[in-house]
Amino acid sequence: MLNRSYEVNVANHPYLLQETLACARILKDSGWDDFNQAALQDPVMQTLSPSTAQSYLRAIRHRLEEVPPKLLTFLASEDESTAQLTLLYILLQKNRLLRELVEEPIRDAVIDGEPNLPKQLFEDFFESKREASPTLKEWSDTTWRKFWGNTLKALQISGLLHGQDPVGLVMQDIPKELQTWLKAQGEEIYLQLLLDREAY
């Protein structure tokens, strides 16, 4: 499931929390057979234009196709925190830039006891990544800003960041079932990336 390259399609859409959770409930009950047809009938998708719904479904399918059944169960959970942090874990797996953002400046700030970071630090981080990557340099300025804007927004919507400038870091109480699953997979490092209080 881990994506080691920078790909436009992983951050070409917003966080899509409610849409992804609706799709997870469908997949948990019926799998991929007739997925698109069932998903388009969901009330969440019915509020969108047909072209937007199709576009979102492609993005969600890309996110969820390789996801283990247990994670689909967590996404379909009635517990909002479990669902939200499970989706963030999946996005950390899929989006290299998101993973690096949390691994580098954010985790460093937590270790240093810095609860707030200037907005400029995030912009400098993104530009340094672009300068260092031939792949990112090839993207247009518009594509790049959309990519890193959606990447940053994923952390804001999931609750790990709040505010605009400075940006505050919010430590999390990781739901026990997700915490246990990550440890069983040998992926304790993701507890730090999800800003789990117990991991620091």
Stockholm file with secondary structure:
# STOCKHOLM 1.0

chainA/1-200         MLNRSYEVNVANHPYLLQETLACARILKDSGWDDFNQAALQDPVMQTLSPSTAQSYLRAIRHRLEEVPPKLLTFLASEDESTAQLTLLYILLQKNRLLRELVEEPIRDAVIDGEPNLPKQLFEDFFESKREASPTLKEWSDTTWRKFWGNTLKALQISGLLHGQDPVGLVMQDIPKELQTWLKAQGEEIYLQLLLDREAY
#=GR chainA/1-200 SS CCCCSCCGGGSSSCCCHHHHHHHHHHHHHHTTTTHHHHHHTSHHHHTSCHHHHHHHHHHHHHHHTTCCHHHHHHHTCSCHHHHHHHHHHHHHHHCHHHHHHIIIIIHHHHHTTCCEECHHHHHHHHHHHHHHCHHHHHSCHHHHHHHHHHHHHHHHHTTSEECSSSEEECCBCCCHHHHHHHHHTTCTHHHHHTTBGGGC
#=GC SS_cons         CCCCSCCGGGSSSCCCHHHHHHHHHHHHHHTTTTHHHHHHTSHHHHTSCHHHHHHHHHHHHHHHTTCCHHHHHHHTCSCHHHHHHHHHHHHHHHCHHHHHHIIIIIHHHHHTTCCEECHHHHHHHHHHHHHHCHHHHHSCHHHHHHHHHHHHHHHHHTTSEECSSSEEECCBCCCHHHHHHHHHTTCTHHHHHTTBGGGC
//
